[in-house]
Amino acid sequence: MRIRQNFAADTRSRRSPGILMETPTFGVLPAGAESALMLLMSWTVPGLSEEMEANAESIAGALTVGF
């Protein structure tokens, strides 16, 4: 499961725009587990949203958990 949130951070000064923090959160339920793990990623890199989202999904999809 994936949840995507965008947060507007405070501006550094009145003249500069605020920073947008993009934060996808992934819920991962390992096989045989009773509880899920949450994988939270965030970035503030403007103009790279699609690439960063693709990388985040790739990392979440490749995640393995051993008990």
VOMAR-189027 format. One record per residue (C-alpha): residue in one letter; z, y, x. Coordinates in steps of 0.2 Angstrom, whole numbers, plus 5000, padded with zeros to 4 digits. Layout:
<pts>
<code:A; w:Z; v:Y; u:X>
...
</pts>
This chain:
<pts>
<code:M; w:5000; v:5000; u:5000>
<code:R; w:4996; v:5017; u:5006>
<code:I; w:5003; v:5034; u:5001>
<code:R; w:4996; v:5050; u:5008>
<code:Q; w:5005; v:5067; u:5008>
<code:N; w:5001; v:5084; u:5015>
<code:F; w:5014; v:5096; u:5020>
<code:A; w:5012; v:5114; u:5024>
<code:A; w:5023; v:5119; u:5038>
<code:D; w:5031; v:5136; u:5041>
<code:T; w:5020; v:5149; u:5049>
<code:R; w:5023; v:5154; u:5067>
<code:S; w:5021; v:5172; u:5063>
<code:R; w:5015; v:5182; u:5048>
<code:R; w:4998; v:5184; u:5055>
<code:S; w:4994; v:5166; u:5059>
<code:P; w:4991; v:5153; u:5046>
<code:G; w:5003; v:5138; u:5043>
<code:I; w:5000; v:5121; u:5050>
<code:L; w:4995; v:5107; u:5038>
<code:M; w:5004; v:5091; u:5043>
<code:E; w:4995; v:5075; u:5036>
<code:T; w:5006; v:5060; u:5033>
<code:P; w:5000; v:5043; u:5027>
<code:T; w:5014; v:5030; u:5024>
<code:F; w:5010; v:5012; u:5023>
<code:G; w:5020; v:4998; u:5015>
<code:V; w:5018; v:4982; u:5024>
<code:L; w:5025; v:4966; u:5017>
<code:P; w:5026; v:4952; u:5030>
<code:A; w:5022; v:4934; u:5025>
<code:G; w:5038; v:4926; u:5020>
<code:A; w:5048; v:4942; u:5020>
<code:E; w:5059; v:4948; u:5006>
<code:S; w:5058; v:4966; u:5012>
<code:A; w:5044; v:4977; u:5016>
<code:L; w:5042; v:4988; u:5032>
<code:M; w:5036; v:5006; u:5031>
<code:L; w:5024; v:5013; u:5044>
<code:L; w:5024; v:5032; u:5044>
<code:M; w:5011; v:5042; u:5054>
<code:S; w:5008; v:5060; u:5054>
<code:W; w:4998; v:5073; u:5063>
<code:T; w:4994; v:5091; u:5064>
<code:V; w:4976; v:5091; u:5072>
<code:P; w:4965; v:5102; u:5061>
<code:G; w:4947; v:5095; u:5059>
<code:L; w:4950; v:5077; u:5063>
<code:S; w:4957; v:5071; u:5047>
<code:E; w:4944; v:5057; u:5044>
<code:E; w:4945; v:5050; u:5061>
<code:M; w:4964; v:5050; u:5061>
<code:E; w:4965; v:5042; u:5044>
<code:A; w:4953; v:5029; u:5050>
<code:N; w:4964; v:5025; u:5065>
<code:A; w:4980; v:5025; u:5055>
<code:E; w:4972; v:5012; u:5043>
<code:S; w:4966; v:5002; u:5058>
<code:I; w:4983; v:5001; u:5066>
<code:A; w:4991; v:4997; u:5049>
<code:G; w:4979; v:4983; u:5046>
<code:A; w:4981; v:4976; u:5063>
<code:L; w:5000; v:4976; u:5062>
<code:T; w:5009; v:4959; u:5064>
<code:V; w:5027; v:4956; u:5062>
<code:G; w:5036; v:4940; u:5070>
<code:F; w:5053; v:4934; u:5064>
</pts>
